[in-house]
């Protein structure tokens, strides 16, 4: 679950906690999407803020349930934008829509 533009989105591939995120704190992003289900050995969270500004990539940690998690700092003003890639450079960008969550101040 995550909140974007004030709407709560239920998506079994992605969970963001807390969502909305709080500026100046970290948010935990959990990914269970196509790359995880396809047996990726490593998954990275590619993220930016407020329309993909200040882009970064962080390696995610594999959990016992097969999902991948990463802690991401909340440095934007209105939203965190994110998608995922594996070590073979295969991307999951939600069919070009990516993902996002609101930021609260």
N, CA, C and O atoms as a Tinker XYZ file with bonds, in Angstrom:
   420  protein
     1  N      0.837000   -1.167000    0.000000    73     2
     2  CA     0.000000    0.000000    0.000000    64     1     3
     3  C      0.888000    1.237000    0.000000    63     2     4     5
     4  O      1.951000    1.262000    0.620000    81     3
     5  N      0.429000    2.254000   -0.704000    73     3     6
     6  CA     1.104000    3.535000   -0.668000    64     5     7
     7  C      0.089000    4.621000   -1.018000    63     6     8     9
     8  O     -0.963000    4.340000   -1.592000    81     7
     9  N      0.415000    5.856000   -0.666000    73     7    10
    10  CA    -0.472000    6.985000   -0.896000    64     9    11
    11  C      0.182000    7.914000   -1.903000    63    10    12    13
    12  O      1.321000    8.343000   -1.717000    81    11
    13  N     -0.548000    8.226000   -2.980000    73    11    14
    14  CA    -0.053000    9.177000   -3.978000    64    13    15
    15  C     -1.214000   10.118000   -4.342000    63    14    16    17
    16  O     -2.331000    9.688000   -4.627000    81    15
    17  N     -0.900000   11.397000   -4.319000    73    15    18
    18  CA    -1.888000   12.446000   -4.581000    64    17    19
    19  C     -3.121000   12.277000   -3.702000    63    18    20    21
    20  O     -4.254000   12.509000   -4.124000    81    19
    21  N     -2.855000   11.858000   -2.441000    73    19    22
    22  CA    -3.911000   11.707000   -1.454000    64    21    23
    23  C     -4.745000   10.451000   -1.582000    63    22    24    25
    24  O     -5.652000   10.235000   -0.778000    81    23
    25  N     -4.461000    9.608000   -2.577000    73    23    26
    26  CA    -5.228000    8.380000   -2.780000    64    25    27
    27  C     -4.439000    7.172000   -2.284000    63    26    28    29
    28  O     -3.249000    7.038000   -2.571000    81    27
    29  N     -5.099000    6.308000   -1.550000    73    27    30
    30  CA    -4.482000    5.081000   -1.059000    64    29    31
    31  C     -4.522000    4.030000   -2.167000    63    30    32    33
    32  O     -5.590000    3.707000   -2.689000    81    31
    33  N     -3.344000    3.497000   -2.524000    73    31    34
    34  CA    -3.227000    2.515000   -3.600000    64    33    35
    35  C     -2.828000    1.163000   -3.003000    63    34    36    37
    36  O     -1.828000    1.058000   -2.293000    81    35
    37  N     -3.612000    0.147000   -3.298000    73    35    38
    38  CA    -3.262000   -1.209000   -2.899000    64    37    39
    39  C     -2.616000   -1.892000   -4.094000    63    38    40    41
    40  O     -3.235000   -2.038000   -5.149000    81    39
    41  N     -1.371000   -2.308000   -3.921000    73    39    42
    42  CA    -0.595000   -2.908000   -5.006000    64    41    43
    43  C      0.202000   -4.043000   -4.388000    63    42    44    45
    44  O      1.071000   -3.796000   -3.552000    81    43
    45  N     -0.072000   -5.276000   -4.778000    73    43    46
    46  CA     0.605000   -6.414000   -4.144000    64    45    47
    47  C      2.084000   -6.494000   -4.493000    63    46    48    49
    48  O      2.793000   -7.339000   -3.947000    81    47
    49  N      2.573000   -5.630000   -5.395000    73    47    50
    50  CA     3.991000   -5.637000   -5.769000    64    49    51
    51  C      4.838000   -4.706000   -4.923000    63    50    52    53
    52  O      6.036000   -4.937000   -4.758000    81    51
    53  N      4.234000   -3.660000   -4.384000    73    51    54
    54  CA     4.983000   -2.613000   -3.693000    64    53    55
    55  C      4.265000   -2.200000   -2.419000    63    54    56    57
    56  O      3.045000   -2.042000   -2.391000    81    55
    57  N      5.059000   -2.029000   -1.357000    73    55    58
    58  CA     4.538000   -1.507000   -0.093000    64    57    59
    59  C      5.507000   -0.441000    0.399000    63    58    60    61
    60  O      6.721000   -0.639000    0.347000    81    59
    61  N      4.991000    0.677000    0.871000    73    59    62
    62  CA     5.803000    1.762000    1.385000    64    61    63
    63  C      5.355000    2.055000    2.809000    63    62    64    65
    64  O      4.161000    2.202000    3.072000    81    63
    65  N      6.320000    2.139000    3.734000    73    63    66
    66  CA     5.987000    2.359000    5.138000    64    65    67
    67  C      6.954000    3.370000    5.750000    63    66    68    69
    68  O      8.161000    3.133000    5.727000    81    67
    69  N      6.479000    4.473000    6.288000    73    67    70
    70  CA     5.087000    4.896000    6.261000    64    69    71
    71  C      4.750000    5.540000    4.925000    63    70    72    73
    72  O      5.635000    5.995000    4.201000    81    71
    73  N      3.479000    5.571000    4.613000    73    71    74
    74  CA     3.012000    6.263000    3.428000    64    73    75
    75  C      1.710000    6.954000    3.783000    63    74    76    77
    76  O      0.756000    6.297000    4.198000    81    75
    77  N      1.655000    8.267000    3.626000    73    75    78
    78  CA     2.682000    9.120000    3.072000    64    77    79
    79  C      3.946000    9.135000    3.922000    63    78    80    81
    80  O      3.919000    8.865000    5.123000    81    79
    81  N      5.051000    9.458000    3.260000    73    79    82
    82  CA     6.353000    9.533000    3.917000    64    81    83
    83  C      6.471000   10.868000    4.654000    63    82    84    85
    84  O      5.767000   11.825000    4.332000    81    83
    85  N      7.356000   10.923000    5.633000    73    83    86
    86  CA     7.585000   12.143000    6.393000    64    85    87
    87  C      8.919000   12.753000    6.003000    63    86    88    89
    88  O      9.958000   12.097000    6.088000    81    87
    89  N      8.889000   14.016000    5.572000    73    87    90
    90  CA    10.108000   14.713000    5.154000    64    89    91
    91  C     11.152000   14.662000    6.264000    63    90    92    93
    92  O     10.852000   14.883000    7.437000    81    91
    93  N     12.404000   14.360000    5.856000    73    91    94
    94  CA    13.503000   14.312000    6.808000    64    93    95
    95  C     13.696000   12.975000    7.490000    63    94    96    97
    96  O     14.656000   12.800000    8.241000    81    95
    97  N     12.813000   12.037000    7.247000    73    95    98
    98  CA    12.938000   10.690000    7.816000    64    97    99
    99  C     13.178000    9.699000    6.685000    63    98   100   101
   100  O     13.200000   10.080000    5.514000    81    99
   101  N     13.356000    8.443000    7.030000    73    99   102
   102  CA    13.499000    7.392000    6.021000    64   101   103
   103  C     12.163000    6.694000    5.817000    63   102   104   105
   104  O     11.310000    6.678000    6.705000    81   103
   105  N     12.000000    6.128000    4.651000    73   103   106
   106  CA    10.830000    5.331000    4.322000    64   105   107
   107  C     11.332000    3.945000    3.909000    63   106   108   109
   108  O     12.392000    3.828000    3.294000    81   107
   109  N     10.584000    2.906000    4.241000    73   107   110
   110  CA    10.938000    1.540000    3.862000    64   109   111
   111  C     10.104000    1.138000    2.653000    63   110   112   113
   112  O      8.875000    1.150000    2.706000    81   111
   113  N     10.784000    0.782000    1.558000    73   111   114
   114  CA    10.109000    0.345000    0.341000    64   113   115
   115  C     10.315000   -1.163000    0.202000    63   114   116   117
   116  O     11.446000   -1.648000    0.202000    81   115
   117  N      9.208000   -1.894000    0.085000    73   115   118
   118  CA     9.243000   -3.355000   -0.094000    64   117   119
   119  C      8.749000   -3.665000   -1.500000    63   118   120   121
   120  O      7.711000   -3.167000   -1.935000    81   119
   121  N      9.520000   -4.504000   -2.204000    73   119   122
   122  CA     9.206000   -4.849000   -3.590000    64   121   123
   123  C      9.027000   -6.352000   -3.730000    63   122   124   125
   124  O      9.894000   -7.128000   -3.328000    81   123
   125  N      7.876000   -6.767000   -4.313000    73   123   126
   126  CA     7.575000   -8.173000   -4.564000    64   125   127
   127  C      7.133000   -8.376000   -6.008000    63   126   128   129
   128  O      6.392000   -9.312000   -6.308000    81   127
   129  N      7.579000   -7.513000   -6.891000    73   127   130
   130  CA     7.110000   -7.511000   -8.271000    64   129   131
   131  C      7.804000   -8.498000   -9.185000    63   130   132   133
   132  O      8.388000   -9.486000   -8.739000    81   131
   133  N      7.729000   -8.212000  -10.470000    73   131   134
   134  CA     8.189000   -9.099000  -11.533000    64   133   135
   135  C      9.636000   -9.558000  -11.370000    63   134   136   137
   136  O      9.928000  -10.741000  -11.547000    81   135
   137  N     10.536000   -8.652000  -11.039000    73   135   138
   138  CA    11.954000   -9.032000  -10.904000    64   137   139
   139  C     12.148000  -10.023000   -9.760000    63   138   140   141
   140  O     12.883000  -11.001000   -9.897000    81   139
   141  N     11.486000   -9.768000   -8.632000    73   139   142
   142  CA    11.584000  -10.682000   -7.485000    64   141   143
   143  C     10.990000  -12.044000   -7.838000    63   142   144   145
   144  O     11.544000  -13.081000   -7.474000    81   143
   145  N      9.879000  -12.036000   -8.536000    73   143   146
   146  CA     9.213000  -13.289000   -8.907000    64   145   147
   147  C      9.953000  -14.038000  -10.004000    63   146   148   149
   148  O      9.763000  -15.243000  -10.166000    81   147
   149  N     10.794000  -13.340000  -10.759000    73   147   150
   150  CA    11.557000  -13.963000  -11.847000    64   149   151
   151  C     12.903000  -14.491000  -11.392000    63   150   152   153
   152  O     13.693000  -14.957000  -12.213000    81   151
   153  N     13.177000  -14.426000  -10.096000    73   151   154
   154  CA    14.403000  -15.001000   -9.557000    64   153   155
   155  C     15.618000  -14.094000   -9.596000    63   154   156   157
   156  O     16.745000  -14.587000   -9.616000    81   155
   157  N     15.424000  -12.790000   -9.608000    73   155   158
   158  CA    16.564000  -11.861000   -9.609000    64   157   159
   159  C     17.450000  -12.121000   -8.393000    63   158   160   161
   160  O     16.956000  -12.306000   -7.281000    81   159
   161  N     18.761000  -12.133000   -8.620000    73   159   162
   162  CA    19.680000  -12.346000   -7.504000    64   161   163
   163  C     19.864000  -11.074000   -6.686000    63   162   164   165
   164  O     20.071000  -11.136000   -5.474000    81   163
   165  N     19.789000   -9.919000   -7.347000    73   163   166
   166  CA    19.906000   -8.629000   -6.676000    64   165   167
   167  C     18.893000   -7.675000   -7.296000    63   166   168   169
   168  O     18.658000   -7.703000   -8.504000    81   167
   169  N     18.300000   -6.833000   -6.461000    73   167   170
   170  CA    17.358000   -5.819000   -6.939000    64   169   171
   171  C     17.768000   -4.479000   -6.351000    63   170   172   173
   172  O     18.194000   -4.391000   -5.200000    81   171
   173  N     17.630000   -3.440000   -7.165000    73   171   174
   174  CA    17.991000   -2.083000   -6.775000    64   173   175
   175  C     16.760000   -1.192000   -6.879000    63   174   176   177
   176  O     15.961000   -1.326000   -7.807000    81   175
   177  N     16.615000   -0.294000   -5.933000    73   175   178
   178  CA    15.560000    0.709000   -5.982000    64   177   179
   179  C     16.167000    1.980000   -6.571000    63   178   180   181
   180  O     17.123000    2.536000   -6.030000    81   179
   181  N     15.603000    2.424000   -7.675000    73   179   182
   182  CA    16.041000    3.636000   -8.372000    64   181   183
   183  C     15.011000    4.704000   -7.999000    63   182   184   185
   184  O     13.825000    4.538000   -8.284000    81   183
   185  N     15.443000    5.789000   -7.371000    73   183   186
   186  CA    14.478000    6.749000   -6.846000    64   185   187
   187  C     14.929000    8.190000   -7.033000    63   186   188   189
   188  O     16.112000    8.480000   -7.210000    81   187
   189  N     13.962000    9.069000   -6.988000    73   187   190
   190  CA    14.188000   10.507000   -7.051000    64   189   191
   191  C     13.023000   11.198000   -6.365000    63   190   192   193
   192  O     12.166000   10.548000   -5.765000    81   191
   193  N     12.999000   12.507000   -6.460000    73   191   194
   194  CA    11.981000   13.276000   -5.756000    64   193   195
   195  C     11.330000   14.283000   -6.692000    63   194   196   197
   196  O     11.972000   14.808000   -7.602000    81   195
   197  N     10.056000   14.542000   -6.459000    73   195   198
   198  CA     9.346000   15.648000   -7.107000    64   197   199
   199  C      9.504000   15.636000   -8.629000    63   198   200   201
   200  O      9.899000   16.636000   -9.229000    81   199
   201  N      9.195000   14.505000   -9.237000    73   199   202
   202  CA     9.310000   14.390000  -10.691000    64   201   203
   203  C     10.696000   13.974000  -11.134000    63   202   204   205
   204  O     11.205000   14.464000  -12.142000    81   203
   205  N     11.311000   13.069000  -10.383000    73   203   206
   206  CA    12.608000   12.473000  -10.713000    64   205   207
   207  C     13.788000   13.444000  -10.628000    63   206   208   209
   208  O     14.680000   13.405000  -11.475000    81   207
   209  N     13.801000   14.312000   -9.619000    73   207   210
   210  CA    14.976000   15.150000   -9.349000    64   209   211
   211  C     15.849000   14.438000   -8.319000    63   210   212   213
   212  O     15.353000   13.629000   -7.535000    81   211
   213  N     17.138000   14.735000   -8.319000    73   211   214
   214  CA    18.089000   14.169000   -7.338000    64   213   215
   215  C     18.021000   12.640000   -7.318000    63   214   216   217
   216  O     17.754000   12.040000   -6.276000    81   215
   217  N     18.259000   12.024000   -8.456000    73   215   218
   218  CA    18.118000   10.573000   -8.634000    64   217   219
   219  C     19.249000    9.820000   -7.941000    63   218   220   221
   220  O     20.409000   10.229000   -7.990000    81   219
   221  N     18.888000    8.711000   -7.295000    73   219   222
   222  CA    19.828000    7.812000   -6.632000    64   221   223
   223  C     19.380000    6.379000   -6.866000    63   222   224   225
   224  O     18.245000    6.123000   -7.268000    81   223
   225  N     20.286000    5.456000   -6.611000    73   223   226
   226  CA    19.972000    4.028000   -6.673000    64   225   227
   227  C     20.567000    3.364000   -5.444000    63   226   228   229
   228  O     21.707000    3.644000   -5.075000    81   227
   229  N     19.802000    2.488000   -4.811000    73   227   230
   230  CA    20.265000    1.774000   -3.620000    64   229   231
   231  C     19.958000    0.286000   -3.795000    63   230   232   233
   232  O     18.895000   -0.088000   -4.288000    81   231
   233  N     20.903000   -0.547000   -3.384000    73   231   234
   234  CA    20.646000   -1.988000   -3.427000    64   233   235
   235  C     19.672000   -2.364000   -2.332000    63   234   236   237
   236  O     19.754000   -1.870000   -1.207000    81   235
   237  N     18.751000   -3.243000   -2.675000    73   235   238
   238  CA    17.741000   -3.699000   -1.734000    64   237   239
   239  C     18.203000   -4.999000   -1.076000    63   238   240   241
   240  O     18.995000   -5.747000   -1.649000    81   239
   241  N     17.706000   -5.254000    0.114000    73   239   242
   242  CA    18.039000   -6.462000    0.878000    64   241   243
   243  C     16.949000   -7.509000    0.652000    63   242   244   245
   244  O     15.758000   -7.216000    0.758000    81   243
   245  N     17.378000   -8.741000    0.336000    73   243   246
   246  CA    16.412000   -9.834000    0.141000    64   245   247
   247  C     15.895000  -10.299000    1.507000    63   246   248   249
   248  O     16.671000  -10.508000    2.439000    81   247
   249  N     14.602000  -10.454000    1.604000    73   247   250
   250  CA    13.950000  -10.928000    2.816000    64   249   251
   251  C     13.645000  -12.425000    2.685000    63   250   252   253
   252  O     13.607000  -12.946000    1.570000    81   251
   253  N     13.429000  -13.120000    3.803000    73   251   254
   254  CA    13.137000  -14.561000    3.739000    64   253   255
   255  C     11.910000  -14.916000    2.885000    63   254   256   257
   256  O     11.837000  -16.018000    2.341000    81   255
   257  N     10.951000  -13.993000    2.765000    73   255   258
   258  CA     9.755000  -14.278000    1.969000    64   257   259
   259  C      9.971000  -14.055000    0.468000    63   258   260   261
   260  O      9.039000  -14.221000   -0.319000    81   259
   261  N     11.197000  -13.679000    0.062000    73   259   262
   262  CA    11.505000  -13.464000   -1.349000    64   261   263
   263  C     11.348000  -12.025000   -1.810000    63   262   264   265
   264  O     11.707000  -11.695000   -2.940000    81   263
   265  N     10.816000  -11.164000   -0.948000    73   263   266
   266  CA    10.688000   -9.752000   -1.299000    64   265   267
   267  C     12.038000   -9.059000   -1.091000    63   266   268   269
   268  O     12.957000   -9.636000   -0.510000    81   267
   269  N     12.144000   -7.841000   -1.563000    73   267   270
   270  CA    13.343000   -7.023000   -1.394000    64   269   271
   271  C     12.943000   -5.731000   -0.696000    63   270   272   273
   272  O     11.893000   -5.165000   -1.002000    81   271
   273  N     13.767000   -5.252000    0.242000    73   271   274
   274  CA    13.458000   -4.023000    0.969000    64   273   275
   275  C     14.651000   -3.079000    0.949000    63   274   276   277
   276  O     15.805000   -3.502000    0.889000    81   275
   277  N     14.340000   -1.790000    1.002000    73   275   278
   278  CA    15.376000   -0.758000    1.088000    64   277   279
   279  C     14.822000    0.413000    1.883000    63   278   280   281
   280  O     13.634000    0.730000    1.820000    81   279
   281  N     15.710000    1.041000    2.628000    73   279   282
   282  CA    15.382000    2.264000    3.335000    64   281   283
   283  C     15.841000    3.433000    2.469000    63   282   284   285
   284  O     16.988000    3.466000    2.022000    81   283
   285  N     14.949000    4.390000    2.235000    73   283   286
   286  CA    15.227000    5.523000    1.359000    64   285   287
   287  C     14.995000    6.813000    2.143000    63   286   288   289
   288  O     13.961000    6.957000    2.794000    81   287
   289  N     15.943000    7.756000    2.092000    73   287   290
   290  CA    15.733000    9.031000    2.787000    64   289   291
   291  C     14.661000    9.866000    2.081000    63   290   292   293
   292  O     14.537000    9.833000    0.857000    81   291
   293  N     13.907000   10.597000    2.859000    73   291   294
   294  CA    12.835000   11.428000    2.317000    64   293   295
   295  C     13.337000   12.866000    2.252000    63   294   296   297
   296  O     13.248000   13.607000    3.231000    81   295
   297  N     13.867000   13.255000    1.088000    73   295   298
   298  CA    14.477000   14.562000    0.925000    64   297   299
   299  C     13.731000   15.476000   -0.030000    63   298   300   301
   300  O     14.169000   16.603000   -0.261000    81   299
   301  N     12.629000   15.029000   -0.588000    73   299   302
   302  CA    11.880000   15.848000   -1.531000    64   301   303
   303  C     10.865000   16.736000   -0.844000    63   302   304   305
   304  O     10.791000   16.792000    0.383000    81   303
   305  N     10.077000   17.435000   -1.662000    73   303   306
   306  CA     9.044000   18.333000   -1.144000    64   305   307
   307  C      7.639000   17.740000   -1.224000    63   306   308   309
   308  O      6.838000   17.910000   -0.305000    81   307
   309  N      7.341000   17.038000   -2.332000    73   307   310
   310  CA     5.963000   16.570000   -2.504000    64   309   311
   311  C      5.820000   15.069000   -2.712000    63   310   312   313
   312  O      4.820000   14.487000   -2.291000    81   311
   313  N      6.815000   14.415000   -3.364000    73   311   314
   314  CA     6.684000   12.975000   -3.596000    64   313   315
   315  C      8.038000   12.322000   -3.824000    63   314   316   317
   316  O      9.004000   12.963000   -4.238000    81   315
   317  N      8.076000   11.021000   -3.541000    73   315   318
   318  CA     9.218000   10.173000   -3.884000    64   317   319
   319  C      8.796000    9.369000   -5.109000    63   318   320   321
   320  O      7.735000    8.744000   -5.106000    81   319
   321  N      9.613000    9.382000   -6.148000    73   319   322
   322  CA     9.368000    8.593000   -7.358000    64   321   323
   323  C     10.325000    7.412000   -7.335000    63   322   324   325
   324  O     11.486000    7.577000   -6.962000    81   323
   325  N      9.870000    6.219000   -7.725000    73   323   326
   326  CA    10.764000    5.061000   -7.702000    64   325   327
   327  C     10.333000    3.973000   -8.664000    63   326   328   329
   328  O      9.170000    3.866000   -9.052000    81   327
   329  N     11.329000    3.161000   -9.035000    73   327   330
   330  CA    11.142000    1.958000   -9.831000    64   329   331
   331  C     12.265000    1.003000   -9.445000    63   330   332   333
   332  O     13.020000    1.282000   -8.514000    81   331
   333  N     12.383000   -0.113000  -10.144000    73   331   334
   334  CA    13.317000   -1.157000   -9.725000    64   333   335
   335  C     14.070000   -1.725000  -10.913000    63   334   336   337
   336  O     13.565000   -1.731000  -12.036000    81   335
   337  N     15.290000   -2.207000  -10.657000    73   335   338
   338  CA    16.065000   -2.921000  -11.674000    64   337   339
   339  C     16.828000   -4.037000  -10.992000    63   338   340   341
   340  O     17.053000   -4.003000   -9.782000    81   339
   341  N     17.229000   -5.038000  -11.787000    73   339   342
   342  CA    18.026000   -6.132000  -11.226000    64   341   343
   343  C     19.474000   -6.007000  -11.685000    63   342   344   345
   344  O     19.826000   -5.053000  -12.378000    81   343
   345  N     20.307000   -6.960000  -11.307000    73   343   346
   346  CA    21.736000   -6.892000  -11.630000    64   345   347
   347  C     22.016000   -7.107000  -13.115000    63   346   348   349
   348  O     23.109000   -6.789000  -13.584000    81   347
   349  N     21.046000   -7.642000  -13.864000    73   347   350
   350  CA    21.188000   -7.812000  -15.313000    64   349   351
   351  C     20.630000   -6.604000  -16.074000    63   350   352   353
   352  O     20.520000   -6.630000  -17.300000    81   351
   353  N     20.281000   -5.552000  -15.336000    73   351   354
   354  CA    19.740000   -4.310000  -15.897000    64   353   355
   355  C     18.362000   -4.479000  -16.520000    63   354   356   357
   356  O     17.998000   -3.746000  -17.439000    81   355
   357  N     17.582000   -5.459000  -16.014000    73   355   358
   358  CA    16.169000   -5.571000  -16.360000    64   357   359
   359  C     15.407000   -4.635000  -15.431000    63   358   360   361
   360  O     15.683000   -4.595000  -14.232000    81   359
   361  N     14.458000   -3.887000  -15.968000    73   359   362
   362  CA    13.742000   -2.878000  -15.195000    64   361   363
   363  C     12.289000   -3.276000  -14.972000    63   362   364   365
   364  O     11.670000   -3.915000  -15.823000    81   363
   365  N     11.757000   -2.894000  -13.826000    73   363   366
   366  CA    10.321000   -2.924000  -13.569000    64   365   367
   367  C      9.927000   -1.491000  -13.242000    63   366   368   369
   368  O     10.164000   -0.999000  -12.139000    81   367
   369  N      9.322000   -0.833000  -14.224000    73   367   370
   370  CA     8.919000    0.561000  -14.046000    64   369   371
   371  C      7.393000    0.703000  -14.100000    63   370   372   373
   372  O      6.864000    1.751000  -14.470000    81   371
   373  N      6.702000   -0.376000  -13.724000    73   371   374
   374  CA     5.241000   -0.334000  -13.651000    64   373   375
   375  C      4.647000    0.057000  -15.011000    63   374   376   377
   376  O      3.770000    0.916000  -15.097000    81   375
   377  N      5.141000   -0.587000  -16.062000    73   375   378
   378  CA     4.692000   -0.328000  -17.440000    64   377   379
   379  C      4.817000    1.142000  -17.830000    63   378   380   381
   380  O      3.957000    1.698000  -18.514000    81   379
   381  N      5.919000    1.762000  -17.372000    73   379   382
   382  CA     6.192000    3.150000  -17.703000    64   381   383
   383  C      5.590000    4.169000  -16.747000    63   382   384   385
   384  O      5.853000    5.365000  -16.877000    81   383
   385  N      4.792000    3.719000  -15.793000    73   383   386
   386  CA     4.149000    4.624000  -14.839000    64   385   387
   387  C      4.998000    4.840000  -13.581000    63   386   388   389
   388  O      4.757000    5.782000  -12.826000    81   387
   389  N      5.996000    3.967000  -13.354000    73   387   390
   390  CA     6.800000    4.004000  -12.129000    64   389   391
   391  C      5.883000    3.953000  -10.909000    63   390   392   393
   392  O      4.699000    3.641000  -11.037000    81   391
   393  N      6.416000    4.252000   -9.742000    73   391   394
   394  CA     5.643000    4.331000   -8.514000    64   393   395
   395  C      5.995000    5.640000   -7.820000    63   394   396   397
   396  O      7.014000    6.257000   -8.131000    81   395
   397  N      5.167000    6.055000   -6.897000    73   395   398
   398  CA     5.442000    7.270000   -6.127000    64   397   399
   399  C      4.655000    7.206000   -4.821000    63   398   400   401
   400  O      3.668000    6.480000   -4.703000    81   399
   401  N      5.113000    7.974000   -3.857000    73   399   402
   402  CA     4.358000    8.161000   -2.619000    64   401   403
   403  C      4.461000    9.606000   -2.188000    63   402   404   405
   404  O      5.488000   10.252000   -2.396000    81   403
   405  N      3.405000   10.110000   -1.590000    73   403   406
   406  CA     3.381000   11.496000   -1.125000    64   405   407
   407  C      4.354000   11.703000    0.026000    63   406   408   409
   408  O      4.706000   10.767000    0.743000    81   407
   409  N      4.779000   12.950000    0.185000    73   407   410
   410  CA     5.612000   13.375000    1.311000    64   409   411
   411  C      4.815000   14.369000    2.143000    63   410   412   413
   412  O      4.228000   15.314000    1.617000    81   411
   413  N      4.807000   14.134000    3.458000    73   411   414
   414  CA     4.181000   15.072000    4.406000    64   413   415
   415  C      5.256000   15.863000    5.121000    63   414   416   417
   416  O      6.361000   15.372000    5.351000    81   415
   417  N      4.921000   17.089000    5.468000    73   415   418
   418  CA     5.859000   17.947000    6.212000    64   417   419
   419  C      5.443000   18.048000    7.653000    63   418   420
   420  O      6.105000   18.725000    8.440000    81   419
